Every structure is written in C-alpha cells, then in structure tokens.
Amino acid sequence: MADNILTRIAASKRREVAAARLAMPVEALEEAAFNCSRQPLQMSDSILSGSGIIAEHKRRSPSRGEISPMSDVEEVARLYAGGGASAMSVLTDTPFFGGSLADLMVARMSAPMLPILRKEFIVDEYQLLEARVAGADAVLLIAAMLPAGEIGRLNDFAHYLGLQTLVEIHDASEAASIPADADMVGINNRDLTSFHTDLSVAARLVDILPPSAVKIAESGLKTPADMKNLRAAGFDGFLIGEAFMSAPDPGEALKSFIEYGV
C-alpha cells in the first residue's frame, strides 16, 4: 500500500494500542467494560427523531491545521446538548487531531443524555473496550483502513459491548464491506488518503447505500444550505465539525444550521 496520511495514522494507532495493552492488560479492560452499569444511548434513534446533526469536537486536523486548539470540551458538549444536536462526535486521536479519550469522558459527564460517537481510527477490539469504558454510545469503523472481514468482526464486537456502529465509506468500491447490521452508514466527502474534500461525493453515492440504512453525510458541510441539499438527496444525519469549531460560538453556529438547514 502506498504511503499516505491514512497509512501513517493506522501505523500510529497500532503503536498506541500496543502501548495501551502494556499499561492496562486487555483482561483488566474487559472486566471494566463488562462491569459498566451505564446503558449506551441509541444514537441512530436520536438522529432520526431530532435535528440529525452529529456535532463534532475537533481541535485540529491534518488538512486544516489548528482549528480550536484551546477549546473546552466540557463547554462545547453543553453547548451542543443545549443547542439541539442529535449526537456529539468526539475525536480521540492525539497526534493528528489533538484529542484524547479523556475528552470523551469529559463530554460524557457534561452531556449525559447526548449520544456520543468515539471518532477514532479503530484498528483493534481494544479500542472498542476503551470506548465502552469511557462512556461512548457508538464507534466509527472506516472502510478505507480495514479489510471487509475485519469491519464485520469489529462491528460484531461493538454490538456485543452494546455500542452502535457508524461504518464509513468514501467510494463505491467500499460499499460491499458494509455489514448488513451496521447501525449507521456514512459517506465521507473527505478522501482520507489525501484529506481532499469534495462535497459532491456524498450526493453521488447515496443511492448505493442499503435502503434501510440510517444515512450520514460526513465532512465539508459549511453552510445550512449544504445540509439542506444533502437531506433532500436522502441523508438522515450530518456529521459537522469545522463549521462549528471554527465559529466564535459553536452552540450558536449549531442553532443556525438547525434554524435554516432542517
């Protein structure tokens, strides 16, 4: 496989997981995950019954650089919950996006009734156990970085833990890897090998998704009109980060999308 940003991120994840296994053996993490008393929220239901917006907390990205490096995840979570988001996405990657699993834990405490997606580059079941312990309700599985069989295995294990899955594709060739029981299916307008974004990708590919899927458009939505157009194209939900995190008040930016884009 040619070297690109995604392959570098995947290699970084494998090193992180190896180090985490030394710090906390998988048996201890499994015990913590299976002893969690909190029941995860149903993110897919919240999307279908509400605004459909998955509002993201993101400090930086390889494509944009610094977006909101000093953002307070506690405050942002409260603004999203109060502003009408259907769910919140929390980036937990540190080297490339400036996030952490601690951010997810803070968001969980700050917005207890808001479904939370662990936005991460999942390569191992260990990360799903971490997500369950940290208080996530759903996890992202990216087709571009996982073989089809691996997506199915991780999807099954996430469900075993009580977590929902958002399976993400970027081109038509990846559609075959979508598990039949994936809770949500996303089309990312951003090519993760180059981080080039083309808002037309989601609209072009929506018809190849399973008819019963909860359909999510991801990345590149900058205006309420973008969201409105994608809803008309057949999408149920919209993962939006930079448009909110680069605004002076993420909560007000969210409200503007709901007012003019729903």
matplotlib code that plots the C-alpha trace (Angstrom):
import matplotlib.pyplot as plt

x = [0.0, 1.4, 2.4, -0.3, -1.8, -4.2, -1.5, 0.6, -2.4, -3.1, 0.5, 0.3, -2.8, -1.3, 1.6, -0.8, -2.8, 0.4, 1.5, -2.0, -2.1, 1.1, -0.3, -3.6, -3.8, -6.8, -8.2, -8.5, -10.1, -12.6, -13.5, -14.1, -16.1, -18.3, -19.0, -20.2, -23.6, -24.5, -26.6, -25.4, -27.8, -29.2, -27.5, -29.4, -32.8, -31.7, -30.6, -33.9, -36.1, -34.1, -32.1, -29.9, -26.8, -23.8, -21.8, -18.1, -15.5, -12.2, -9.1, -7.1, -6.8, -4.1, -5.9, -6.8, -4.1, -5.2, -9.0, -9.7, -6.7, -7.8, -11.4, -13.0, -14.7, -16.9, -18.3, -18.7, -20.6, -23.0, -23.5, -24.2, -26.6, -28.4, -28.3, -30.2, -27.6, -28.8, -25.4, -21.9, -18.7, -15.5, -12.2, -9.9, -6.8, -3.9, -1.0, -3.1, -6.2, -5.3, -8.0, -7.9, -10.0, -10.2, -12.1, -14.8, -15.0, -15.4, -18.1, -19.9, -20.1, -21.0, -23.9, -25.2, -28.2, -26.5, -25.3, -21.6, -19.6, -16.0, -14.4, -11.3, -9.2, -10.3, -7.9, -8.3, -11.0, -9.1, -10.2, -13.8, -13.4, -11.8, -14.9, -17.3, -15.4, -15.1, -18.8, -19.2, -22.5, -21.2, -17.9, -16.7, -15.4, -13.6, -13.7, -10.7, -8.4, -10.0, -10.4, -14.1, -13.8, -12.2, -15.1, -17.6, -15.7, -15.3, -19.0, -20.0, -17.8, -19.1, -22.7, -21.6, -20.5, -23.8, -22.3, -23.7, -21.6, -21.2, -19.5, -17.9, -17.1, -15.7, -16.2, -18.4, -15.9, -16.1, -19.9, -19.6, -17.8, -20.8, -22.1, -25.8, -26.5, -24.4, -26.5, -25.5, -23.6, -21.7, -20.3, -17.2, -16.7, -13.1, -10.6, -8.6, -5.6, -5.1, -7.6, -9.0, -12.7, -15.4, -18.9, -20.4, -19.1, -22.0, -24.7, -23.2, -23.0, -26.2, -28.1, -25.7, -26.3, -28.7, -32.3, -32.9, -29.6, -29.5, -27.5, -24.9, -23.1, -19.7, -17.2, -17.2, -20.6, -20.0, -23.5, -27.1, -27.8, -25.2, -27.1, -30.5, -29.3, -27.9, -31.1, -33.0, -30.6, -31.7, -29.4, -30.8, -27.8, -24.9, -21.5, -20.3, -17.2, -15.1, -18.1, -18.9, -15.5, -14.1, -17.0, -16.8, -19.7, -20.1, -23.6, -24.9, -23.4, -25.2, -28.5, -28.1, -27.8, -30.9, -32.9, -32.0, -31.0, -33.5]
y = [0.0, 3.4, 5.7, 8.3, 10.1, 7.3, 4.6, 6.7, 7.2, 3.4, 2.7, 5.2, 3.5, 0.1, 1.5, 3.2, 0.1, -1.9, 0.6, 0.8, -3.0, -2.8, -0.1, -1.9, -5.5, -6.4, -8.7, -5.7, -3.5, -6.3, -6.5, -2.8, -2.8, -5.7, -4.2, -0.8, -0.2, 2.6, 1.6, 3.2, 5.6, 4.8, 7.3, 6.2, 6.8, 10.2, 11.1, 10.0, 11.8, 15.1, 17.6, 14.8, 16.8, 15.0, 17.9, 17.3, 18.4, 18.8, 20.9, 20.4, 18.2, 17.3, 19.3, 22.5, 22.6, 24.3, 24.9, 25.4, 24.3, 25.7, 24.6, 23.4, 20.1, 20.5, 23.8, 22.6, 19.5, 21.6, 24.0, 21.1, 19.4, 22.7, 23.8, 20.8, 18.4, 14.8, 13.5, 14.5, 13.2, 13.4, 13.0, 11.0, 10.8, 12.9, 13.0, 14.2, 15.8, 16.9, 14.9, 12.2, 9.6, 12.0, 14.5, 11.8, 11.2, 14.9, 15.2, 12.2, 13.8, 17.2, 16.0, 12.7, 12.4, 13.2, 10.2, 10.3, 8.8, 7.9, 9.4, 7.3, 5.3, 1.9, -1.0, -3.3, -4.6, -3.0, 0.4, -0.7, -1.8, 1.7, 3.3, 1.4, 2.2, 5.9, 6.3, 6.2, 5.1, 4.5, 3.9, 4.8, 2.0, 3.3, 1.0, 2.6, 1.3, -2.0, -5.2, -6.2, -9.2, -7.0, -4.5, -7.3, -8.6, -5.2, -4.4, -7.7, -7.0, -3.4, -4.8, -7.4, -4.5, -2.6, 0.0, 1.1, 1.4, 4.1, 2.4, 5.0, 4.7, 7.1, 5.4, 2.8, 0.0, 0.1, -0.4, -4.2, -4.1, -2.6, -5.2, -5.9, -4.9, -1.7, 0.8, 3.8, 4.2, 7.3, 8.7, 10.8, 13.7, 13.7, 11.3, 10.2, 9.2, 12.9, 14.8, 16.4, 17.3, 17.2, 17.9, 16.2, 12.7, 12.0, 13.1, 10.9, 7.8, 8.0, 5.6, 2.8, 2.6, 0.0, 1.4, 0.7, 2.3, 5.4, 7.5, 10.0, 12.7, 13.5, 16.3, 19.5, 20.8, 24.5, 26.1, 25.3, 25.1, 22.3, 20.3, 21.1, 19.9, 16.6, 16.0, 16.4, 13.9, 11.3, 11.7, 11.3, 12.7, 15.1, 15.0, 18.6, 19.7, 22.5, 24.8, 24.7, 24.6, 27.4, 29.7, 32.1, 30.3, 26.6, 26.5, 29.5, 28.0, 24.8, 26.6, 28.5, 25.1, 23.8, 27.0, 27.3, 23.8, 21.4]
z = [0.0, -0.9, 1.9, 2.7, 5.7, 6.4, 6.4, 8.8, 11.1, 11.0, 11.9, 14.7, 16.1, 16.2, 18.2, 20.5, 21.1, 21.8, 24.4, 25.9, 26.3, 28.3, 30.6, 31.0, 30.0, 27.9, 30.7, 33.1, 30.4, 29.6, 33.2, 33.4, 30.1, 31.1, 34.6, 33.2, 34.6, 32.2, 29.2, 26.0, 24.2, 20.8, 18.5, 15.4, 17.0, 18.2, 14.6, 13.1, 15.7, 16.0, 14.0, 12.6, 13.4, 14.9, 16.2, 16.4, 18.9, 16.9, 17.8, 14.7, 11.6, 9.0, 6.4, 8.3, 11.0, 14.2, 14.3, 18.0, 20.0, 23.3, 23.1, 26.4, 25.6, 28.7, 27.5, 23.9, 25.0, 26.9, 24.0, 21.6, 24.0, 24.7, 21.0, 19.6, 18.4, 17.9, 18.9, 19.5, 17.9, 19.9, 18.2, 20.5, 18.3, 19.8, 17.3, 14.3, 15.8, 19.3, 21.0, 23.7, 25.3, 28.3, 26.1, 25.5, 29.3, 30.0, 27.3, 28.7, 32.1, 30.7, 28.5, 30.0, 27.7, 24.4, 22.4, 21.8, 19.0, 19.5, 16.4, 16.1, 13.7, 15.0, 14.2, 17.2, 19.6, 22.4, 21.2, 21.4, 25.0, 25.7, 24.1, 26.3, 29.5, 28.5, 28.0, 24.2, 22.7, 19.2, 17.3, 13.9, 11.6, 8.4, 5.4, 3.8, 6.6, 7.4, 5.3, 4.9, 7.2, 9.9, 9.6, 10.2, 13.2, 14.8, 14.1, 15.8, 18.9, 19.2, 19.2, 21.8, 24.0, 23.5, 21.2, 17.9, 14.8, 12.1, 9.1, 6.8, 3.1, 0.6, -2.8, -4.4, -4.1, -0.3, -0.2, -0.3, 3.0, 4.9, 7.4, 7.0, 10.6, 10.7, 12.7, 10.6, 7.3, 6.5, 3.3, 3.9, 1.5, 2.5, 1.0, 4.0, 1.9, 0.8, 3.0, -0.1, 0.4, -2.3, -1.1, -4.2, -3.1, -0.7, -3.1, -5.9, -3.7, -1.5, -3.9, -3.4, 0.4, 1.7, 1.6, 5.3, 6.4, 8.6, 6.2, 7.4, 5.3, 6.7, 6.2, 4.2, 5.2, 5.7, 5.5, 6.4, 2.6, 2.3, 4.9, 3.4, 0.0, 1.4, 3.3, 0.1, -1.5, 1.0, 4.1, 7.6, 9.5, 9.1, 10.9, 11.1, 12.9, 11.4, 10.7, 14.4, 16.0, 13.9, 14.9, 17.8, 19.5, 18.4, 20.0, 18.0, 14.8, 15.5, 16.1, 12.8, 11.0, 12.7, 12.0, 8.3, 7.3, 8.8]

ax = plt.figure().add_subplot(projection="3d")
ax.plot(x, y, z, "-o")
ax.set_aspect("equal")
plt.show()
